[in-house]
Amino acid sequence: MTWNPESYLAFGDHRTRPAIDLLARVPLAAAERVADLGCGPGNATRLLVERWPEAAVVGIDSSADMLAKARGSGVRASWVAADIATWAPDRPFDLIYSNAALHWLDNHEELLPRLLRSVRPGGVLAVQMPRNFEAPSHALVHATARSGPWAERLADVPDWRPVQAPEWYYDLLAPKAAVLDIWETVYLHVLEGDDPVLRWTRSTALRRIAPALDEEQRAAFEAAYAAGLREAYPRRADGRTLFPFRRLFIVAQRA
C-alpha cells in the first residue's frame, strides 16, 4: 500500500487534534531521546520538537512519500525509514510516541509490551489508535466489498479490526507499568464540502481496497460506498456533515 501525504493532510486539523490530546497527558518534564513511530508527514513530530526543543527527536515511518513530505516540513528531527512492526532501538528512549499508526499492525499482545520495554525506566509509551471499526465509515467498506461485482476480486481483503477494548490493553500493560492511563474519546468532526467522509477514508480505510481494483472498478466501488455514506452521515441544515470518530489513548509509564 502507498500513502498520499496531500490526501492525508486534507484533514490535517482534525487528525492533529488527537495528537495534541495525547501529548498533553505525557508526564515528562524533560526528555533527551524521543521517537515518533509512524510519523507520517511530520505534523505530530512538530509537536514533540516544540515540547522538548533540546531533545533528539526521530520520526520513523515505512512510507517514502510520507518521509519525503516530513523532510521538507522544516521540522528539526531525524527521519528514518523503518518498519515499525519490527523496529527495535539500540538503546532506550525517554518517550516512544505513536499517533494513529499502530492500528495498521496486528499482534498487539507482543508489540505494545515490546515498545514499553524500549523506553527507559520512568519513560513513557504514548499511543493513540482509531477504534472506529464498527462505525458506518468502516463497516460500509466491507459491506460494499461483499455486495458488488468486485466481490470476488476483494474476497481476500481482510475485515481489519486489530484494536481491542480499553480493558484488554489494561490487562496487557498494567503488570509492566508504574502508571497506566487509558481512555477513549469520540470526536465529532464537522466536515465541509461534498462527500467529506469518502474523502477522509480515501487516505485511510480505502487504502486496503484500492490496490485490488482497476480504475473503472475503483470508481464504481467508491460511488456505491459514497451512497451508503451519504445515508449514514447526512448533510446537516447548514451544509456541513458530522462525522463521529472514536479513538483509544494509552499512556504507560514504565516501572
C-alpha positions as CSV (number, residue, x, y, z in Angstrom):
1,M,0.0,0.0,0.0
2,T,1.1,3.6,-0.7
3,W,0.4,6.7,1.2
4,N,-0.6,10.1,-0.2
5,P,0.6,12.8,2.1
6,E,-1.6,15.6,0.5
7,S,-4.7,13.5,0.8
8,Y,-3.9,12.6,4.4
9,L,-3.2,16.3,5.3
10,A,-6.5,17.5,3.7
11,F,-8.0,16.9,7.2
12,G,-4.8,17.9,9.0
13,D,-6.5,19.9,11.7
14,H,-8.8,17.0,12.6
15,R,-6.0,14.5,12.5
16,T,-3.7,16.6,14.6
17,R,-6.2,17.3,17.4
18,P,-5.9,13.7,18.9
19,A,-2.1,14.0,18.7
20,I,-2.3,17.2,20.9
21,D,-4.6,15.5,23.3
22,L,-2.3,12.5,23.7
23,L,0.8,14.7,24.2
24,A,-1.0,16.7,26.9
25,R,-1.2,13.6,29.1
26,V,2.5,12.6,28.8
27,P,4.0,13.2,32.3
28,L,7.6,14.0,31.3
29,A,9.1,17.4,32.2
30,A,12.3,16.7,30.3
31,A,13.3,14.2,27.6
32,E,16.6,13.6,25.8
33,R,15.5,11.0,23.3
34,V,12.1,10.9,21.7
35,A,10.7,8.7,18.9
36,D,7.6,9.3,16.8
37,L,6.5,5.9,15.4
38,G,4.5,6.2,12.2
39,C,5.4,9.8,11.9
40,G,3.8,10.3,8.5
41,P,4.3,13.8,7.1
42,G,5.6,15.1,10.5
43,N,2.6,17.0,11.7
44,A,2.7,15.3,15.1
45,T,6.5,15.2,15.2
46,R,6.5,19.0,15.2
47,L,4.6,19.0,18.5
48,L,7.2,16.8,20.1
49,V,10.0,19.1,19.0
50,E,8.1,22.1,20.3
51,R,7.5,20.4,23.7
52,W,11.2,19.3,24.1
53,P,13.3,21.6,22.0
54,E,16.6,20.2,23.4
55,A,15.7,16.6,22.7
56,A,16.9,14.4,19.9
57,V,13.7,13.6,18.1
58,V,13.4,10.9,15.4
59,G,10.5,10.3,13.1
60,I,10.1,6.8,11.9
61,D,7.9,5.6,9.0
62,S,7.9,3.0,6.3
63,S,6.4,5.3,3.6
64,A,9.0,7.0,1.4
65,D,6.3,9.5,0.3
66,M,5.5,10.4,3.9
67,L,9.1,10.8,4.8
68,A,9.8,13.0,1.8
69,K,7.0,15.3,3.0
70,A,8.3,15.2,6.5
71,R,11.9,16.1,5.4
72,G,10.5,19.1,3.6
73,S,8.5,20.3,6.5
74,G,11.3,22.2,8.3
75,V,10.7,20.2,11.5
76,R,14.0,19.8,13.4
77,A,14.1,16.0,13.6
78,S,15.9,13.0,12.1
79,W,13.8,10.9,9.7
80,V,14.3,7.2,9.5
81,A,12.7,4.6,7.1
82,A,11.8,1.5,9.0
83,D,9.0,-1.0,9.5
84,I,7.6,-0.1,12.9
85,A,6.3,-3.6,13.3
86,T,9.8,-4.9,13.8
87,W,11.6,-1.6,14.8
88,A,13.9,-2.1,17.8
89,P,16.1,0.8,19.1
90,D,19.7,0.1,20.1
91,R,19.1,2.0,23.4
92,P,16.1,3.1,25.3
93,F,14.1,6.3,24.6
94,D,12.6,8.6,27.1
95,L,9.4,8.7,25.1
96,I,8.0,6.5,22.3
97,Y,5.0,8.3,20.9
98,S,2.7,6.9,18.2
99,N,-0.3,8.8,16.9
100,A,-2.7,6.8,14.6
101,A,-0.2,4.3,13.3
102,L,-0.3,1.1,15.4
103,H,-3.8,0.2,14.3
104,W,-2.3,-0.8,11.0
105,L,-0.4,-3.6,12.8
106,D,-1.7,-6.8,14.4
107,N,-0.1,-8.8,17.2
108,H,-0.6,-6.1,19.8
109,E,-0.1,-8.6,22.6
110,E,3.6,-8.7,21.7
111,L,4.0,-5.3,20.0
112,L,3.0,-3.0,22.8
113,P,4.9,-4.7,25.7
114,R,8.0,-4.7,23.4
115,L,7.6,-1.0,22.8
116,L,7.2,-0.3,26.5
117,R,10.4,-2.2,27.2
118,S,12.1,0.1,24.7
119,V,11.7,3.1,26.9
120,R,13.9,3.7,30.0
121,P,12.5,3.0,33.5
122,G,10.3,6.0,34.2
123,G,10.0,6.7,30.5
124,V,6.7,6.7,28.6
125,L,5.0,4.9,25.8
126,A,2.1,7.1,24.4
127,V,-0.2,5.7,21.8
128,Q,-3.4,6.8,20.1
129,M,-5.3,4.5,17.8
130,P,-8.6,4.8,15.9
131,R,-11.2,2.4,17.3
132,N,-14.0,3.3,14.8
133,F,-14.2,0.0,13.0
134,E,-17.9,-0.6,13.9
135,A,-19.0,2.8,12.6
136,P,-20.6,3.1,9.1
137,S,-17.5,4.7,7.7
138,H,-15.6,1.5,8.2
139,A,-18.3,-1.2,8.2
140,L,-19.6,0.1,4.8
141,V,-16.2,-0.5,3.2
142,H,-16.6,-4.3,3.8
143,A,-20.3,-4.4,3.2
144,T,-19.7,-2.7,-0.2
145,A,-16.8,-5.0,-1.0
146,R,-19.0,-8.1,-0.4
147,S,-22.1,-6.8,-2.4
148,G,-20.8,-5.7,-5.8
149,P,-19.4,-7.2,-9.0
150,W,-15.9,-6.7,-7.4
151,A,-16.7,-9.2,-4.6
152,E,-14.5,-12.0,-5.9
153,R,-11.6,-9.7,-6.5
154,L,-11.9,-8.3,-3.0
155,A,-12.5,-11.7,-1.2
156,D,-9.0,-11.8,0.2
157,V,-9.1,-8.2,1.7
158,P,-9.4,-8.7,5.5
159,D,-12.0,-7.1,7.6
160,W,-9.3,-5.4,9.6
161,R,-10.2,-4.8,13.3
162,P,-6.9,-5.1,15.2
163,V,-7.6,-2.6,18.1
164,Q,-9.0,-4.2,21.2
165,A,-11.2,-2.8,24.0
166,P,-9.5,-0.5,26.6
167,E,-9.8,-3.2,29.3
168,W,-7.7,-5.6,27.1
169,Y,-4.9,-3.1,27.0
170,Y,-5.1,-2.5,30.7
171,D,-4.7,-6.2,31.4
172,L,-1.8,-6.4,28.9
173,L,0.2,-3.4,30.2
174,A,-0.7,-2.9,33.9
175,P,1.8,-5.5,35.2
176,K,4.6,-3.8,33.3
177,A,3.7,-0.1,34.0
178,A,4.2,2.1,37.1
179,V,1.4,4.4,35.9
180,L,-1.2,3.5,33.2
181,D,-3.7,6.0,31.8
182,I,-6.2,4.6,29.2
183,W,-9.2,6.4,27.8
184,E,-11.4,6.8,24.8
185,T,-12.7,10.0,23.1
186,V,-15.4,10.3,20.4
187,Y,-14.6,13.3,18.3
188,L,-17.4,15.0,16.5
189,H,-15.7,16.2,13.3
190,V,-17.6,18.9,11.5
191,L,-16.7,18.4,7.8
192,E,-17.2,20.7,4.8
193,G,-17.9,20.0,1.1
194,D,-19.2,17.1,-0.9
195,D,-18.8,13.5,0.3
196,P,-16.3,14.5,3.0
197,V,-16.3,11.1,4.8
198,L,-15.4,9.5,1.5
199,R,-12.5,12.0,1.1
200,W,-11.4,11.2,4.7
201,T,-11.4,7.4,4.2
202,R,-9.7,7.5,0.8
203,S,-6.5,8.2,2.7
204,T,-7.1,5.6,5.4
205,A,-9.7,2.8,5.3
206,L,-10.0,2.6,1.5
207,R,-6.2,2.0,1.1
208,R,-6.8,-1.7,1.6
209,I,-9.4,-1.8,-1.2
210,A,-7.9,0.4,-3.9
211,P,-4.9,-1.7,-5.0
212,A,-7.1,-4.7,-5.8
213,L,-9.3,-2.8,-8.3
214,D,-8.6,-1.2,-11.7
215,E,-9.6,2.5,-12.3
216,E,-13.1,1.7,-13.6
217,Q,-13.9,-0.7,-10.8
218,R,-12.5,1.7,-8.2
219,A,-14.7,4.5,-9.4
220,A,-17.8,2.2,-9.3
221,F,-16.9,0.9,-5.8
222,E,-16.5,4.5,-4.5
223,A,-19.8,5.5,-6.0
224,A,-21.6,2.7,-4.2
225,Y,-19.7,3.3,-1.0
226,A,-20.4,7.0,-1.1
227,A,-24.1,6.4,-1.5
228,G,-24.1,4.5,1.8
229,L,-22.0,7.2,3.5
230,R,-24.4,9.9,2.5
231,E,-27.3,8.0,4.1
232,A,-25.3,7.2,7.2
233,Y,-23.8,10.7,7.5
234,P,-26.4,13.1,6.0
235,R,-25.6,16.7,5.4
236,R,-27.0,19.0,8.0
237,A,-29.2,22.0,7.5
238,D,-26.1,24.3,7.5
239,G,-24.5,22.2,4.7
240,R,-21.9,20.6,7.0
241,T,-21.5,16.8,7.7
242,L,-21.0,15.5,11.2
243,F,-18.5,12.6,11.5
244,P,-18.2,11.0,14.9
245,F,-14.9,9.2,15.3
246,R,-13.8,7.0,18.3
247,R,-10.1,6.9,19.3
248,L,-8.3,5.0,22.0
249,F,-5.5,6.6,24.1
250,I,-2.8,4.8,26.1
251,V,-0.1,6.5,28.2
252,A,2.1,3.9,30.0
253,Q,5.0,4.9,32.3
254,R,7.5,2.1,32.6
255,A,8.1,0.7,36.0
